[in-house]
Amino acid sequence: MRVISRKTLREFWEKHEDSEEQLKSWYRETEKARWKNFNELKSEYPTASILKDNKIVFNIKGNNYRLIVKMNFEFQISWILFIGTHAEYDKINANEL
């Protein structure tokens, strides 16, 4: 699965250093993944939340941070839509990203 874009993650972990290792791990695992559907993704990330329009919310570092990604399983592409603290996530409407 191709992740667009790692730069977004890097810029975030430069501000929130405690998220770096887990974001790097998520990136590596996602790049290697060949998920065909949400069920396959959920088998590896059971705490991920599925939203409308092929969006997924991942809990990062014990739910201190939230990562929202839009997935296209057919073309094996994922777009990072949002990365933020739990408090920042609470202020947005994730379905409208």
DSSP file with accessible surface (Angstrom, degrees, kcal/mol):
  #  RESIDUE AA STRUCTURE BP1 BP2  ACC     N-H-->O    O-->H-N    N-H-->O    O-->H-N    TCO  KAPPA ALPHA  PHI   PSI    X-CA   Y-CA   Z-CA
    1    1 A M              0   0    3      0, 0.0     2,-0.4     0, 0.0    76,-0.2   0.000 360.0 360.0 360.0 124.1    0.0    0.0    0.0
    2    2 A R  E     -a   77   0A 156     74,-3.2    76,-3.1    73,-0.2     2,-0.5  -0.672 360.0-147.5 -82.1 131.8    1.5    3.3   -1.0
    3    3 A V  E     -a   78   0A   8     -2,-0.4     2,-0.5    74,-0.2     3,-0.5  -0.882   9.5-134.8-105.2 127.6    1.3    6.0    1.6
    4    4 A I  E    S+a   79   0A  53     74,-3.0    76,-3.1    -2,-0.5    -2,-0.0  -0.967  77.6   6.8-118.3 112.7    0.9    9.7    0.6
    5    5 A S    >>  +     0   0   44     -2,-0.5     3,-0.9    74,-0.2     4,-0.9   0.639  43.2 174.3-132.8 146.1    2.8   11.4    2.2
    6    6 A R  H 3> S+     0   0   88     -3,-0.5     4,-2.7     1,-0.2     3,-0.2   0.810  87.2  70.8 -62.7 -30.2    5.5   10.4    4.7
    7    7 A K  H 3> S+     0   0  113      1,-0.2     4,-2.8     2,-0.2    -1,-0.2   0.889  93.1  55.8 -55.8 -40.0    6.5   14.1    4.9
    8    8 A T  H <> S+     0   0   51     -3,-0.9     4,-1.6     1,-0.2    -1,-0.2   0.918 110.0  45.5 -59.9 -43.2    3.2   14.8    6.8
    9    9 A L  H  X S+     0   0    0     -4,-0.9     4,-2.8    -3,-0.2     5,-0.2   0.927 112.1  51.3 -65.7 -45.3    4.2   12.2    9.4
   10   10 A R  H  X S+     0   0   87     -4,-2.7     4,-1.8     1,-0.2    -2,-0.2   0.924 108.3  51.0 -59.9 -45.4    7.7   13.4    9.7
   11   11 A E  H  X S+     0   0   86     -4,-2.8     4,-0.8     1,-0.2    -1,-0.2   0.885 112.0  49.1 -61.2 -35.1    6.6   17.0   10.3
   12   12 A F  H >X S+     0   0   16     -4,-1.6     4,-2.1    -5,-0.2     3,-1.0   0.945 110.1  48.0 -70.2 -47.2    4.3   15.8   13.0
   13   13 A W  H 3< S+     0   0   15     -4,-2.8     7,-0.3     1,-0.3    -1,-0.2   0.767 103.2  63.0 -70.5 -20.4    6.9   13.7   14.9
   14   14 A E  H 3< S+     0   0  119     -4,-1.8     3,-0.3    -5,-0.2    -1,-0.3   0.836 112.9  36.4 -68.1 -28.0    9.4   16.5   14.7
   15   15 A K  H << S+     0   0  171     -3,-1.0     2,-0.4    -4,-0.8    -2,-0.2   0.749 128.4  36.2 -88.9 -30.8    6.9   18.5   16.9
   16   16 A H  S >< S+     0   0   47     -4,-2.1     3,-2.3     1,-0.1     4,-0.4  -0.733  70.1 178.8-125.6  79.7    5.7   15.5   18.9
   17   17 A E  G >  S+     0   0  153     -2,-0.4     3,-1.4    -3,-0.3     4,-0.4   0.765  74.9  67.0 -58.5 -28.8    8.9   13.4   19.4
   18   18 A D  G 3  S+     0   0   79      1,-0.3     4,-0.3     2,-0.1    -1,-0.3   0.647  98.4  54.5 -70.2  -9.0    7.1   10.7   21.5
   19   19 A S  G <> S+     0   0    0     -3,-2.3     4,-2.6    -6,-0.2     5,-0.3   0.579  82.7  92.2 -95.4  -9.3    5.1    9.7   18.4
   20   20 A E  H <> S+     0   0   54     -3,-1.4     4,-2.7    -4,-0.4     5,-0.2   0.906  84.8  44.2 -57.6 -53.2    8.1    9.1   16.1
   21   21 A E  H  > S+     0   0  125     -4,-0.4     4,-2.3     1,-0.2    -1,-0.2   0.914 116.2  46.4 -63.1 -41.2    8.7    5.4   16.6
   22   22 A Q  H  > S+     0   0   83     -4,-0.3     4,-2.7     2,-0.2    -1,-0.2   0.903 113.2  49.0 -71.0 -36.8    5.0    4.4   16.4
   23   23 A L  H  X S+     0   0    0     -4,-2.6     4,-2.6     2,-0.2    -2,-0.2   0.916 111.7  49.5 -67.6 -38.9    4.4    6.6   13.3
   24   24 A K  H  X S+     0   0   48     -4,-2.7     4,-2.6    -5,-0.3    -2,-0.2   0.913 111.9  49.0 -63.4 -40.8    7.5    5.1   11.6
   25   25 A S  H  X S+     0   0   34     -4,-2.3     4,-2.6    -5,-0.2     5,-0.2   0.932 111.0  49.0 -63.9 -46.7    6.2    1.6   12.5
   26   26 A W  H  X S+     0   0    4     -4,-2.7     4,-2.5     1,-0.2     5,-0.2   0.929 112.1  50.1 -58.4 -44.0    2.7    2.3   11.2
   27   27 A Y  H  X S+     0   0   44     -4,-2.6     4,-2.7     2,-0.2    -2,-0.2   0.944 111.7  46.4 -61.2 -49.2    4.3    3.7    8.0
   28   28 A R  H  X S+     0   0  120     -4,-2.6     4,-1.7     1,-0.2    -1,-0.2   0.923 114.4  47.7 -60.2 -45.9    6.5    0.6    7.4
   29   29 A E  H  X S+     0   0   80     -4,-2.6     4,-1.2     1,-0.2    -1,-0.2   0.901 113.8  47.1 -63.8 -40.0    3.6   -1.8    8.1
   30   30 A T  H  < S+     0   0    0     -4,-2.5    -2,-0.2    -5,-0.2    -1,-0.2   0.900 108.7  54.2 -71.0 -40.0    1.3    0.0    5.8
   31   31 A E  H  < S+     0   0   63     -4,-2.7    -1,-0.2     1,-0.2    -2,-0.2   0.860 113.9  43.0 -60.7 -35.0    3.8    0.3    3.0
   32   32 A K  H  < S+     0   0  162     -4,-1.7    -1,-0.2    -5,-0.2    -2,-0.2   0.700  95.8 102.4 -82.4 -21.9    4.3   -3.5    3.2
   33   33 A A     <  -     0   0    8     -4,-1.2     8,-0.0    -3,-0.2    -3,-0.0  -0.256  47.7-170.7 -68.0 150.9    0.5   -4.3    3.5
   34   34 A R        +     0   0  151    -33,-0.1    -1,-0.1     6,-0.0    -3,-0.1  -0.343  22.0 173.9-131.5  47.3   -1.6   -5.6    0.6
   35   35 A W        -     0   0    4     -5,-0.2    41,-0.1     1,-0.1     3,-0.1  -0.326  19.5-168.4 -60.4 138.1   -5.0   -5.2    2.3
   36   36 A K        -     0   0  151      1,-0.2     2,-0.3    40,-0.0    -1,-0.1   0.595  67.8  -5.0-100.8 -15.6   -7.9   -6.0   -0.1
   37   37 A N  S  > S-     0   0   64     36,-0.1     4,-1.7     1,-0.1     3,-0.3  -0.960  81.2 -84.4-164.7 176.8  -10.6   -4.7    2.2
   38   38 A F  H  > S+     0   0   48     -2,-0.3     4,-3.0     1,-0.2     5,-0.2   0.831 119.4  61.1 -64.3 -34.0  -11.4   -3.3    5.7
   39   39 A N  H  > S+     0   0  130      1,-0.2     4,-1.4     2,-0.2    -1,-0.2   0.912 105.5  46.9 -61.5 -41.7  -11.7   -6.7    7.2
   40   40 A E  H  > S+     0   0   66     -3,-0.3     4,-0.8     2,-0.2    -1,-0.2   0.907 113.5  48.6 -66.4 -41.0   -8.1   -7.5    6.4
   41   41 A L  H >X S+     0   0    0     -4,-1.7     4,-2.3     1,-0.2     3,-1.1   0.938 109.7  52.5 -62.5 -45.8   -7.0   -4.1    7.7
   42   42 A K  H 3< S+     0   0   69     -4,-3.0    -1,-0.2     1,-0.3    -2,-0.2   0.787  99.0  64.1 -65.0 -25.3   -9.0   -4.7   10.9
   43   43 A S  H 3< S+     0   0   94     -4,-1.4    -1,-0.3    -5,-0.2    -2,-0.2   0.841 113.9  33.3 -67.6 -28.6   -7.3   -8.0   11.5
   44   44 A E  H << S+     0   0  106     -3,-1.1    -2,-0.2    -4,-0.8    -1,-0.2   0.755 132.5  31.4 -92.8 -30.5   -4.0   -6.2   11.9
   45   45 A Y    ><  +     0   0   36     -4,-2.3     3,-1.8    -5,-0.1    -1,-0.2  -0.656  66.5 169.9-127.7  74.7   -5.4   -3.0   13.5
   46   46 A P  T 3  S+     0   0   92      0, 0.0    -1,-0.1     0, 0.0    -4,-0.1   0.751  77.2  55.2 -63.6 -21.9   -8.4   -4.1   15.5
   47   47 A T  T 3  S+     0   0   91     12,-0.1     2,-0.1     2,-0.1    -5,-0.1   0.517  80.7 114.8 -89.3  -2.7   -8.8   -0.7   17.2
   48   48 A A    <   -     0   0    1     -3,-1.8     2,-0.5    -6,-0.1    10,-0.2  -0.396  62.1-136.8 -66.0 142.2   -8.9    1.2   14.0
   49   49 A S  E     -B   57   0A  53      8,-2.4     8,-2.7    -2,-0.1     2,-0.5  -0.892   8.0-140.3-105.4 132.2  -12.2    2.9   13.4
   50   50 A I  E     -B   56   0A  71     -2,-0.5     6,-0.2     6,-0.2     2,-0.2  -0.789  23.5-177.2 -92.8 126.9  -13.9    2.8   10.0
   51   51 A L  E  >  -B   55   0A  34      4,-3.3     4,-0.6    -2,-0.5     3,-0.4  -0.592  35.5 -76.6-110.5 177.6  -15.6    6.0    8.8
   52   52 A K  T >4 S+     0   0  137      1,-0.2     3,-0.7    -2,-0.2    -1,-0.2  -0.238 109.1  35.0 -70.4 163.5  -17.6    6.8    5.7
   53   53 A D  T 34 S-     0   0   91      1,-0.2    -1,-0.2    17,-0.1    18,-0.1   0.852 132.4 -64.4  61.5  37.5  -15.9    7.3    2.3
   54   54 A N  T 34 S+     0   0   72     -3,-0.4    17,-3.0     1,-0.2     2,-0.4   0.788  93.4 147.4  61.1  33.1  -13.1    4.8    2.9
   55   55 A K  E <<  -BC  51  70A   6     -3,-0.7    -4,-3.3    -4,-0.6     2,-0.4  -0.796  27.9-166.4-101.0 144.8  -11.6    6.7    5.9
   56   56 A I  E     -BC  50  69A   0     13,-2.8    13,-2.5    -2,-0.4     2,-0.5  -0.990  11.4-148.0-131.1 138.6   -9.9    5.0    8.8
   57   57 A V  E     -BC  49  68A   0     -8,-2.7    -8,-2.4    -2,-0.4     2,-0.4  -0.928  15.5-164.3-106.8 123.4   -8.9    6.4   12.2
   58   58 A F  E     - C   0  67A   3      9,-3.2     9,-2.4    -2,-0.5     2,-0.5  -0.896  16.3-133.4-105.7 136.7   -5.8    4.8   13.7
   59   59 A N  E     - C   0  66A  39     -2,-0.4     2,-0.4     7,-0.2     3,-0.2  -0.790  25.2-160.4 -87.1 127.2   -4.9    5.3   17.4
   60   60 A I  E  >> - C   0  65A   4      5,-2.9     5,-2.3    -2,-0.5     4,-0.8  -0.921  61.9  -1.7-115.2 135.3   -1.3    6.2   17.8
   61   61 A K  T >45S-     0   0   71     -2,-0.4     3,-1.3     1,-0.2    -1,-0.2   0.959 137.1 -38.8  53.1  62.6    0.8    5.9   21.0
   62   62 A G  T 345S-     0   0   70      1,-0.3    -1,-0.2    -3,-0.2    -2,-0.1   0.838 113.1 -57.2  63.0  32.9   -1.9    4.6   23.2
   63   63 A N  T 345S+     0   0   55      2,-0.2    -1,-0.3     1,-0.1    -2,-0.2   0.622 107.5 121.6  72.9  15.6   -4.6    6.9   21.7
   64   64 A N  T <<5S+     0   0   78     -3,-1.3    22,-1.9    -4,-0.8     2,-0.3   0.808  79.7  31.0 -71.7 -29.6   -2.6   10.0   22.5
   65   65 A Y  E   <S-CD  60  85A  17     -5,-2.3    -5,-2.9    20,-0.3     2,-0.4  -0.918  72.9-146.2-128.5 155.3   -2.6   10.8   18.8
   66   66 A R  E     -CD  59  84A  33     18,-2.9    18,-2.0    -2,-0.3     2,-0.5  -0.975   6.9-165.7-125.2 137.7   -5.1   10.1   16.0
   67   67 A L  E     -CD  58  83A   0     -9,-2.4    -9,-3.2    -2,-0.4     2,-0.5  -0.986   4.9-162.7-122.6 123.5   -4.2    9.5   12.4
   68   68 A I  E     +CD  57  82A   0     14,-2.9    13,-2.8    -2,-0.5    14,-1.6  -0.945  13.9 177.1-111.4 128.3   -6.9    9.6    9.7
   69   69 A V  E     -CD  56  80A   0    -13,-2.5   -13,-2.8    -2,-0.5     2,-0.5  -0.968  24.8-141.2-130.5 141.6   -6.2    8.0    6.4
   70   70 A K  E     -CD  55  79A  60      9,-2.6     9,-2.6    -2,-0.4     2,-0.4  -0.917  26.6-154.2-101.7 129.2   -8.3    7.5    3.2
   71   71 A M  E     - D   0  78A   1    -17,-3.0     2,-0.5    -2,-0.5     7,-0.2  -0.840  21.2-170.6-109.2 140.4   -7.8    4.1    1.6
   72   72 A N  E  >> - D   0  77A  47      5,-2.7     5,-1.9    -2,-0.4     4,-0.8  -0.923   8.6-177.9-122.6  99.5   -8.1    2.9   -1.9
   73   73 A F  T  45S+     0   0   30     -2,-0.5     3,-0.2     3,-0.2    -1,-0.1   0.848  77.8  58.3 -68.1 -35.1   -7.8   -0.8   -1.7
   74   74 A E  T  45S+     0   0  160      1,-0.2    -1,-0.2    -3,-0.1    -2,-0.0   0.931 119.1  28.7 -61.8 -44.6   -8.1   -1.3   -5.5
   75   75 A F  T  45S-     0   0  130      2,-0.1    -1,-0.2   -73,-0.0    -2,-0.2   0.411 105.9-124.6 -98.4   1.7   -5.1    0.9   -6.3
   76   76 A Q  T  <5 +     0   0   43     -4,-0.8   -74,-3.2     1,-0.2     2,-0.4   0.920  63.1 136.1  56.3  50.3   -3.3    0.2   -3.0
   77   77 A I  E   < -aD   2  72A  36     -5,-1.9    -5,-2.7   -76,-0.2     2,-0.4  -0.981  34.3-169.8-127.7 140.7   -3.0    3.9   -2.1
   78   78 A S  E     -aD   3  71A   0    -76,-3.1   -74,-3.0    -2,-0.4     2,-0.5  -0.998   7.5-156.3-131.0 134.7   -3.6    5.6    1.2
   79   79 A W  E     -aD   4  70A  89     -9,-2.6    -9,-2.6    -2,-0.4     2,-0.6  -0.936  16.9-131.7-111.2 129.4   -3.7    9.3    1.8
   80   80 A I  E     + D   0  69A  21    -76,-3.1   -11,-0.2    -2,-0.5     3,-0.1  -0.681  30.3 170.8 -78.6 119.9   -3.0   10.9    5.1
   81   81 A L  E     +     0   0A  64    -13,-2.8     2,-0.3    -2,-0.6   -12,-0.2   0.725  62.0   2.4 -99.7 -30.2   -5.8   13.4    5.8
   82   82 A F  E     + D   0  68A  35    -14,-1.6   -14,-2.9    15,-0.1    -1,-0.4  -0.972  47.8 179.8-160.1 140.6   -5.1   14.3    9.4
   83   83 A I  E     + D   0  67A  23     -2,-0.3     2,-0.3   -16,-0.2   -16,-0.2  -0.968  34.3 124.0-140.1 129.0   -2.6   13.6   12.2
   84   84 A G  E     - D   0  66A   0    -18,-2.0   -18,-2.9    -2,-0.3    -2,-0.0  -0.982  57.9 -68.1-167.0 176.5   -3.1   15.3   15.6
   85   85 A T  E  >  - D   0  65A  33     -2,-0.3     4,-2.5   -20,-0.2   -20,-0.3  -0.278  51.9-106.0 -70.1 166.2   -3.5   15.0   19.3
   86   86 A H  H  > S+     0   0   57    -22,-1.9     4,-2.1     1,-0.2     5,-0.1   0.905 123.5  52.6 -61.4 -38.9   -6.6   13.5   20.7
   87   87 A A  H  > S+     0   0   60    -23,-0.3     4,-0.7     1,-0.2    -1,-0.2   0.900 109.3  48.5 -64.3 -40.3   -7.7   17.0   21.7
   88   88 A E  H >4 S+     0   0   86      1,-0.2     3,-0.9     2,-0.2     4,-0.4   0.901 109.4  53.5 -65.8 -38.9   -7.2   18.3   18.2
   89   89 A Y  H >< S+     0   0   40     -4,-2.5     3,-1.6     1,-0.2    -2,-0.2   0.895 101.9  58.7 -62.3 -39.5   -9.1   15.3   16.8
   90   90 A D  H 3< S+     0   0  105     -4,-2.1    -1,-0.2     1,-0.3    -2,-0.2   0.730 101.4  57.2 -63.0 -20.5  -12.1   16.1   19.1
   91   91 A K  T << S+     0   0  179     -3,-0.9    -1,-0.3    -4,-0.7     2,-0.2   0.527 101.0  66.4 -88.9  -8.0  -12.3   19.5   17.5
   92   92 A I  S <  S-     0   0   59     -3,-1.6     2,-0.8    -4,-0.4     3,-0.1  -0.708  79.1-123.8-110.2 165.7  -12.8   18.3   13.9
   93   93 A N    >   -     0   0   79     -2,-0.2     3,-1.9     1,-0.2     4,-0.3  -0.904  23.1-164.6-105.2 100.9  -15.4   16.3   12.1
   94   94 A A  G >  S+     0   0    9     -2,-0.8     3,-1.1     1,-0.3    -1,-0.2   0.816  84.4  60.5 -60.1 -29.6  -13.5   13.4   10.7
   95   95 A N  G 3  S+     0   0   54      1,-0.2    -1,-0.3    -3,-0.1   -40,-0.0   0.685 101.7  54.5 -71.9 -15.9  -16.2   12.5    8.3
   96   96 A E  G <         0   0  151     -3,-1.9    -1,-0.2     0, 0.0    -2,-0.2   0.411 360.0 360.0 -99.1   1.7  -15.9   15.8    6.6
   97   97 A L    <         0   0   81     -3,-1.1   -15,-0.1    -4,-0.3   -16,-0.0  -0.381 360.0 360.0 -68.1 360.0  -12.2   15.7    5.8
